């Protein structure tokens, strides 16, 4: 149990925990899911179908869903800024190709199991490779909440499009 005898410590913990709850509540609202769904449908309408290749279509849909999710976060989180920057870089690299050199990974001493799990988690959350554990956990809760909202919205969209396809 932590010592909350200091008013500054308890205030800081309350502020941080309320920020986590606020971000989770934001993604769980029906209004936020409706906004995301409408933006996602608009983005899917504007997609160009250059190739009928299933692999490229899957990547285009995933990138579009991630871009709309990051835009819905309004750049307030580290992961949303990382997704947008990655997509911008990918588009930039398509037009400006450079010769890539082989990069060697340095030999690192083995780390503890807990640290290994933290490293894996930091690689899973976009933009969180070099952040403190507290920031990583805050970003993780926000990212998971956003992904849950994305799954709910996409499931409802597929149900609606399936009903439209059956009706026609």
N, C-alpha and C positions, 0 to 999 in steps of 0.2 A: 504494500500500500504506500502511496506517495504522501509526503507531508505537505498539506495545504495550509500550514499555519501562516505562511507569508501571504498577505493580501494580493501582492503582485503576482505570485505564482498561481493562485487560484483564479485570478482574473484572466491571466494569460491562457490557462487551460480552458476556461469557459469560452473565451473568444474563439480559440482554435476549434473546439468541439462544436460550437454553434456554426462556424463556417462550413464544417463538414456536413452537418445536418441541413444547412441551407442549400448547399449544392445538390445534395441527394433529393431534397424536396422539390427543387426546381425541375429536375429531370423526371420526377414522378407525376407531375401535373398533367392533366388531360389537355390543357391549353398548349403546353409545350409540345406534346406529342402531335397535336393537330397542326401546329405551325411547322414542325419538322416534316410531317407527312405531306403537307401541301408544297413545301419547298422541294421535297424529294420528287414528287410527281412532276413538278415544273422542270426540274433538272433532267429527269428521265425523258420528258417530251422533247427536250432540246438535244438529246444525244444524237450523234451522227453514227449511222451504221455503215462503216466503211467496209468491214469484212464480216463474213458470217462465221469466222473462226470462233469456236466456243471458248477457247482460252482467252483470246483478246476481249471477247464480250464480258467474260467473268471479271477480268481486271478493270474494264471500263465501268461496270456496274459497281464494283467494290470501291473504286476511286471516287466515283460520283457520290456514293452513300457516305463515304468518309469525309469528303469535302463539304457536303451539306451539313453533316453532324458538327464538323469543326466551325462552320459558319454560324450554326445555331448556338454554339458556345460563345460566340462573339469575341474570340481571342482572349477570354478571361483566364483560361487555363493553359498550362504549359503544353499539354498534349494537343490542344486544338491548334496552337501556333506551330507546333512541330509538324502536324499533318499538312497544314497549308503550305509551309515552307518546303516540305518534301515534294508536294505536288508541283509547286512552282519550279523547283530545281529539276524535276523530271522533265517538265515541258521545256525548260531552258536547255537541258542536256540533249534533247532530241534534235534541236537546231544547231547546237554548238558541241560537236563531238570532239573529245580529246583522247589522246592515246593514254591508256591506263597502264600504270606500272604495277608490278606485283608487290604487294605489301606483306611483309613478314610480321607475324605476331611475336612480340617479345616473350621469352620464357619467363613465366611468373611462378612464384612459389605457390604451392597449394593453399587454398584458403579454407576457413572453417565452414561447416555445412550451413550455418545460418547466413554467413556472408555470401556463400554461393547462391543461396535462395534469393537473397536481396538483389544480387547482381542479375539473376535471371528475371526477377520481377522488374527491375529497372530497364531491362532490354525489351520487355513486353509493352511497357507504357511509353508511347511516343514522347520524345523530348525529356526523358527523365533518367538519362544515363549517369549524370553527375550531379545528383541532388542529395540533400540530406535524407535520412530515413523518414523523418516526420513529413517532409514535403512529398516524398515518394508515396507515403501512405495516403496523404490527402489527395494527391493527383490520382492515385489508384481508385479510391472510392468514387471520385467524380467521374473518372473514365468508365468504370464498371456501371455506374448509374446511367451514364449516357448511352452505353452500349445496350443495356437492358431496354431503354426507351427506344433505341433504334430497332431492336429485334421486334418489339411490340408493334411499332409503326409499320415495319416491313411485312410482318405477318398479316396485319389488317389490310395492307395494300394488296398483298397476294390474294387474300380472300375476296376482296372486292373485284379484282381483275379476273379471278376464276369465275365469279358469278356473272360477270359481263360476258366472258367467253362462252359460258354455258347457255346464256340467254340468246346469243346470236346464232 
